[in-house]
Amino acid sequence: MTNSTNVYMVLSSTEKVAIGAICLVIAPFSLLVNVLVLVVVASSGNLRRNPSYQFMGSLALADTIASCCFTISFLDFHLLKQDDSFQRTKYLFRLSGVTMAFTGSVGSLLLMAVDRYHAIYKPITYKIQLTRKRALLGILTLWALAALISLLPLMGWSCQTSLPCSQSHLFPYVDRNYLAFFTCLMLVVLVLILVAYALIVWWAHQHEANMNAEHLGLAHMRIDIHLAKTFSCIILILLVCWLPVLSFMMTDAVTTELSKPQKRAFAFCSTLCLLNSGINPLVYTLRCRELRAALKSLVNGLMRKCCCSPC
């Protein structure tokens, strides 16, 4: 497949500089905040034993991997000139790392949404049913599925150099049938997250409506409105970051050709997925009171240790 990757090199010199700057600004920030979440969760025994924070740790791990894998793979492919030495296996291996990280990230968001729904829908049995072992089993299952899905191209579901294949116009060597499968899977997960948060708001509203005391009803109305605003913001961020990329991928899967402007737009929209990895800790984890308290305790402990250590 000599020089076949040239058709994917659609960015001008100015666009390469712009997209490189975007990645080099977002990636360090995303890496920093996600590693911070991982360190705080790992350093606190209470958080490590809490299933909700285990899910947050899974999300932070996925976004940490995404920050590294996506930036390295994306900049290497779009900014560096490819030639005959461009290796199919090397490219698919890097792409599988990106795919696994983003699949793990969105999957962790689904686990967190289901966890929150279960906590509100069945608060009495929540802690009994969702044990630490079950949460870990759910996380391990998620990552096993993410790894399997991401490795499918390397396992054979891809375009070989010597065989006819319906190759993607956005990703070299990627079968468009695989691209359609992955895109549909991500869309289904996004819909499930949306449904879970919609059910949480509906259940909170029903709970408020069933309260008899007027002052309690007012209090729950405030909780209801607060949940609706919070989850609307979460869903809006998720859709803005993911729908553009998934739309281009689905278009690629069902059409015979993509124009160069569409490919350029896809390259810039892809950075929104990286941005989502940086936003996730701010939206889902660092807003939690217990995690902020653990972070403050960790920082205070480090400061005392530094101040008390001999010069």
N, C-alpha and C positions, 0 to 999 in steps of 0.2 A: 504493500500500500504506500508506495513511494510518494512523498510530498502531498499525500492526500489531506494532511492536516492543514495545508495552506488555506483551504476554503473556510476554516474556522478562525483564521487570523484576520478579524475584521476591524480591529480598533486602530485608529490613527495614532500618531505620536502624541498628540495633545490628549486624546482620550486615554491612552496608556498612563500618562502622567497623572491625570485626574483620578482614574480608578485605582492607581497605585497609592496615591495620597489618601483616598477614602479608606482603603484597607489598612494602611499603616497608622491611621488615626483610630479607627474602630477596634482593630484586633488587639492592641495592647490594653486598651480600656476593658474590653470584654474579658480578656485573659486575667487581668488583675482582679476584677470584681468577682469572677467565678472562682478563682483560686482562693480569694478571701472567704467566700462562703464555705468552700470545702474545708479550709483550715478551722473556721469557727465551729462547724458541725463536728469535725473530727476531734477537736480539743474539748468538747463538752460531752460528758457522759450522759446527761439528761437528753440532749438533742440526738445523740446517736441511738438512744433507745426509743425515741419517739418515731413511729411510722411516718408521720407527716414530714418530719425533717429528713428522714431517710429518702423520701421521694424528692425533696428539695436538693439533697446531696446528689442524687442521680441526675437531676436536671443540671446542676452546676458542673458535674463531671462531663456530661454530654456537651455542654456549651464550652467547656475548657478545651476538649478535644476538637470541637468544631472551630474554635478560634485559631488553633494551630494548623490543623489539617487543611481547612478551607483556604486560609491565607497563603500557605505554602503552595498548595496545588493550583489555586486560582492565579496567583501572580506568576508562577513558573510557566503556566500554560499561555496566559494572555500577554505577558510582558516580554518573555524571552522568545527569541526566534527559534522555531522548531525546524528540524532538518531530517535527513534520512535516518539519523540515529534515534529519532523519536520512537520509543519502545511502547508497544501496545500493553504488555503486561505491567510495566511500570506505571503507565497512565491509569489503567483500570484499578491497580492496587491503591493508588492515591485517591482515585474517585470513590473506591469502596470505603476508605476511611472517612471521607466527607459524608457519604451516604449514611454510614453507620452512626456518625455523630449527630446529624440532623434528625435521623429516625429516632435515635435515643432521646433527643431533646423534645421532639413533639410527642413521643410516647410517654415521656415523664410528665409532660403537661397534662396528658390524658389521665394518668394515674393520680395526679394531684387533684384534678377536677372530680374524678370518681370518689376520691378520699373525702373531699369537702362535701360532696353530695351525701355520702354515707354518714358523715358526722352530723349533718343537719337532719337527715331523714330518719335515722335510727340512733339518736344520741345516747340512749340507755345501753344498747348492746354494742355500740361502736367499738369501745375499747376491748370488749371481750372477743368480738369477731375479728377485728383487725389487729392481730398480734404482731410482734416484731418479726417473728419467723415468717408469717404470711406476707408481710410487707417485703422482706428480703427475697422471698420466693417470687413475688410479683416483679421485682426489679430485675432479678436474674433472668426470668422468663422474657422480659422486655428486651434485655440486652442480647439474649440468645437469638431472638427473632430479628433484632436489628442487624446483628452480625450475619445471620443467614441471608437476609434480604440483600444486604450490601455486597455479599460475596457471590451472588448468583452470576454476575457477568464474568468473574474470574473462573467460575465453575463451568462455564460453557455457554451461558445465555448472553452471547455477544456476537459481534460481527468478526469473523475470521478474515484474514488477508486474502485467502484463496477461494472463499466461498461467497456466492451471492447472498446479499442480506439487505434488509430494509434498515439502513443505518440512520441514526439520528443526525439532524442538521445542527444540533447544539453541542453534542458530545461525540467525539471520535470513538469508533468501535462499539458504540452502545446501540443495541437493537431497539428499534422504536416500540416493539411490543413490550419489552422490559420497561421502557420509559413510561408507557401508558399504564402498566401495572403499578409501578411505583407512584406515579402521580395520583392515580385513583385511590391507592392506599392512603396517601397523605391527606387527600380530600375527605375520605371517610373518617379519618382520625380527627380532623378539624371539625367536621360536622358533629361527631360524638362529644367533643369538648364543648361546642356550642350548646348542644342539647343538655349536657350535664349542668352547665351554669344556668341555663334557662329553667331547668327543674329546681335548682337551688332557690332561685328568685321566686318561682311559683310557690314552692313549699313554704318559704318565709312569709309570703303574702297570705297563704292559707292559714298559717299559724297565727298571724296577726289578726286575721278576720275572725278567728274562732275565740279570741280572748274576750272575756266578759267584762272585766273591769276597764273603765274608760281610760284611766291613766296608763294601764299596761298596754292597752291597745295603741295609744299614742307612741309609747316607747318602741313597740314592735313595728309600728309604721315607719319610724325613723330607721330602724335596722333594715327594714325592707327596702327603703329608698337608698340607703347606704350600699346595700348589696347590689342593687340594680346599677347604681353608678359605677361601683368598683368593677363589676363583671363586664359591664358595657365597655369600659376602658380597656380591660384585659382582652376582650374579644376583638375590639377595634385594632389594637396593636398587632395582635396575632394575624388578623386578616390582611392588614396593610403590608406586613412583612412577607407573608407567604403567598397570597393570591396572585400577585403579578408574576412571580416565578412559575408557579404551578400552571397559570394560564398559558404562558409561553411553552412550557413543557407539553401540555396537552395539545396545544396547536401543532407543535412539532410532531406529535405522535399520530395525528389524524390527517395532516396535509402532506403534500408531496414536496413542498419547497418552502423555505423561509428566506425573506429578503435580508440584505446586509443591515439595513436599519433595524429590523426586528432582532437580529443577532446582537447588534450593539446594545439595544435596549435591554435585552436579556442579561447581558454582561453586567450592566449597571444595576438592574433589579436584583441580581444575585447577591449584591452587597447588602441588601435589606435582610437577608437571612442571617448574615454575620451580625448586623445591627440588632436583630432579634435576640441573638445569644448574649449581647451586652445589656439589653434591656431586661431580659428575664430575671436576673438577680434583683434588680431594682423594683420590679413589679411583684414578684412572688416571694422573695426571701428576706431581703433587707428591710422590708416594711413590717416584718413580724417582730412583735415586742420581745419575745424570748430570745430570738437570734440577735437582736440589737443589744440586749442585756448581756448575752454571752460574749459578743464582740467587745463591749465595754469592759467586761471583766478580764478578757484576754489581754486587751491593750494595757489596762491598769497593772495586771500582773507582770507584763513585760517591762513596763516602765519602772516598777518597784525593783525588779530583778536587775535592771541596768543601773539604777541609782545606788543599789546596795552592793553591787559588785566592786571589788577593789580595782583601783586604777593600774 
